[in-house]
Amino acid sequence: MLVAFSVTPIGLGEDVSAPVAEAVRVVRDSGLPNETNAMFTIIEGEWAEVMDVVRRATEAVAARCGRVSLVLKADLREGVSDALHAKVASVERHLAGG
């Protein structure tokens, strides 16, 4: 399972990097494969473990403010591993003409 999610604190002003960093810390400390970009953090694993990490990351942000927005998109596909990298590699092959 791949999950892309974004946790945004509401009511803290324009710079939200410190509370967002707390969410990313939870993800990285989980030991699950993950990547963070300018808009989302992507995490890969089994349903229960991924959703637990998303919950804890959201709670980490909520601890720093009174309101949180959570956006989540999931790709559930049995029998697939390393989708975090395989999906991008497939696109890159097509871009290279292969």
C-alpha positions as CSV (number, residue, x, y, z in Angstrom):
1,M,0.0,0.0,0.0
2,L,1.2,3.5,-0.9
3,V,-0.2,6.5,0.9
4,A,0.5,10.1,0.0
5,F,-0.6,12.5,2.7
6,S,-0.3,16.1,3.7
7,V,-0.9,17.4,7.2
8,T,-1.3,21.1,7.5
9,P,-1.7,23.0,10.8
10,I,-4.4,25.6,10.6
11,G,-4.2,28.9,12.4
12,L,-0.5,29.2,12.9
13,G,0.2,31.6,10.1
14,E,2.1,31.3,6.9
15,D,5.2,29.3,8.1
16,V,4.2,25.8,9.1
17,S,7.5,24.1,8.5
18,A,8.2,23.4,12.2
19,P,5.0,21.5,13.0
20,V,5.1,19.7,9.6
21,A,8.7,18.7,10.4
22,E,7.3,16.9,13.5
23,A,5.0,14.9,11.2
24,V,7.8,14.0,8.9
25,R,9.9,12.9,11.9
26,V,7.2,10.5,12.9
27,V,7.2,9.0,9.4
28,R,11.0,8.7,9.2
29,D,11.2,7.2,12.6
30,S,8.7,4.5,11.6
31,G,11.3,2.7,9.5
32,L,8.8,2.3,6.6
33,P,9.9,3.3,3.1
34,N,9.0,7.0,2.6
35,E,9.8,10.2,0.7
36,T,8.8,13.8,1.3
37,N,8.4,16.5,-1.3
38,A,7.2,20.0,-1.3
39,M,3.5,19.0,-1.0
40,F,3.2,15.4,0.3
41,T,4.9,12.7,2.2
42,I,4.6,9.2,0.7
43,I,4.8,6.1,2.8
44,E,4.7,2.4,1.9
45,G,3.7,-0.6,4.0
46,E,0.8,-2.6,5.2
47,W,-2.6,-1.0,5.9
48,A,-2.4,-1.1,9.7
49,E,1.2,0.1,10.0
50,V,0.8,2.9,7.4
51,M,-2.5,4.2,8.9
52,D,-0.9,4.1,12.4
53,V,2.0,6.3,11.1
54,V,-0.4,8.7,9.4
55,R,-2.5,9.0,12.7
56,R,0.6,9.6,14.8
57,A,2.0,12.2,12.3
58,T,-1.3,14.0,12.4
59,E,-1.4,13.9,16.2
60,A,2.1,15.3,16.3
61,V,0.9,18.4,14.3
62,A,-2.3,18.6,16.3
63,A,-0.2,18.9,19.5
64,R,1.1,22.2,18.2
65,C,-2.1,23.8,17.1
66,G,-5.9,23.5,17.6
67,R,-6.9,22.5,14.1
68,V,-5.3,20.3,11.4
69,S,-6.1,19.5,7.8
70,L,-5.3,16.0,6.5
71,V,-5.3,15.1,2.8
72,L,-4.7,11.5,2.0
73,K,-4.6,9.4,-1.2
74,A,-4.0,5.7,-1.1
75,D,-3.0,3.1,-3.7
76,L,-4.0,-0.4,-2.5
77,R,-2.6,-3.1,-4.6
78,E,-2.0,-6.7,-3.4
79,G,1.3,-8.4,-4.1
80,V,3.3,-5.2,-5.1
81,S,6.4,-4.3,-3.3
82,D,8.6,-1.2,-3.6
83,A,5.9,0.6,-5.5
84,L,7.4,3.8,-4.1
85,H,10.2,3.5,-6.6
86,A,8.8,1.0,-9.2
87,K,6.1,3.4,-10.3
88,V,8.5,6.2,-11.0
89,A,11.0,3.9,-12.7
90,S,8.2,2.8,-15.1
91,V,7.5,6.3,-16.1
92,E,11.2,7.1,-16.5
93,R,11.5,4.1,-18.9
94,H,8.7,5.5,-21.0
95,L,10.3,8.9,-21.0
96,A,13.6,7.4,-22.2
97,G,11.8,5.7,-25.1
98,G,11.9,2.2,-23.7
